[in-house]
Amino acid sequence: MTLTATPTTAPAPPDAACCQPLAAPALSADAAAATAALFRALADPHRVRILNLLATSPDPVCVCDLVAVLGLAQPTVSHHLKKLVGAGLLTRAQRGTWAYYALDPQAMARLAAVTAPPATDGGTP
């Protein structure tokens, strides 16, 4: 006995049209490249944790505090911070011999803009 599969596609809702234009504004090639650089800098779990720690801190954080929380050696944490600063995700302020890091609000806005749904005018989509 041979069994044959029958396609089981759900019918489209009556108000759904095929091939509707995208509502979100398209990124330019330069903006896409800059945003990709931000995501490349975040392509490491330690860097994501660093970003999360800084996002939840009301004040800039000293590198020495990050070492204890992350359980990494100071040179390793400094390497990750350098990558995040270089990508423009963090700001760095020198206070004596210690460096303090904070999120760059403009970079966070750029990241949010890439994934945010388009604004609506209060009507139905």
N, C-alpha and C positions, 0 to 999 in steps of 0.2 A: 504494500500500500504506500503510495507516495503522497506526502502532504505538501501542499503548496500554500505559501503565505499570501494572504490578500492584503493589499495596502490598507492601512488604517489611518488615514489622514483626517484630522478634524476639519470640518468645514470652516471657512473663514467667517467671522462675524459679518452680518449684513452691512455694517457701516465701515468696514475696513476696506481700504482700496490698496491695490498693488502699486508698488513703485512710487510711493509718496516721497517728495523731496525731503531731505533732512532739515530739521528746524534749527539745529545748532549752527552757529557760525563756524566756518572752517578755519583751521589754523593755517597761517602762512608756513612756508617751508622753514624759514628762519625761526619762527616761534615753535614749530614742532621740534626742530633740532635742539633748541634751548631747553625745552621741556623734557626731551629725551635725556639730556645731560643730567637734569635733576633726578630723573628716575634711575639712571645708571648709578648715581651716587648713593641712592637708597637701596641698591641691589645687594645689600649685605645685611643679615639679621642684626648685627651689632649696631650698625648705623641706624636702622629703624628703631631699635631700642633707645639709642641716644636721642633721636628726634622725639620719641615719645616722652622720655624723661624731661627733656627741655620744654616740651609743649605743656607738661603738667606742672612746671615750676613757675611761680610768679616772678622770680628773679633770675638773673643770669647765674649759671652754675660753674663752679670751679672744676677744672680738669681733675683735681685730686678727689673730688666727691664722686665723679663718674667712675673713676678707677675702682673704688670700693663697691659701688653698686653693680657694675658690669662684671667684676671678677676677672678683669684683664690687666695685663701689665701696663704701666703708664705709657711706654713708647707705643704700644698697640692702640691705646685709646687716643693718643695724640695723632697717630696716623689716620684713624677714622675721622677725627675732628677736622684734620687738615683737608681731607677729601670733601667733607660736608661744607666747610668754609669755601673751598675752591669752587664748588658747584653753586655757591651763592645761597645755600640753605640756612647757614648760620652766620652770626656776627661774632667777632672775637674782640674782647677788650683786655688789654694788659693792665694788671694791677700789681705793681711790684714784680715779684718773680712768678706770679701765678697768672694764668689766662682764664678768663671767664667767657662762657659761651651762652648765646641765646638764639632763638629762632629769628630768622629774617622775615618780618611780616609780609614783605612784597613777594618773596619766594613762596610762602605759604598761600598767598592769594593766587599766584600763578598755578600752583598745583591744584588748588580747589577749583579754579576756573576750567581746568581740563576735564574734570569729572563731574562738575555741577550740572544739574539739569537746567535747561533754558528757563529764564524767568517767564512767568505768565502774567497776563494782565488782570488776573482775578476771575476770568471767564472759564468756561470749560475748554479743555484742550481739543 
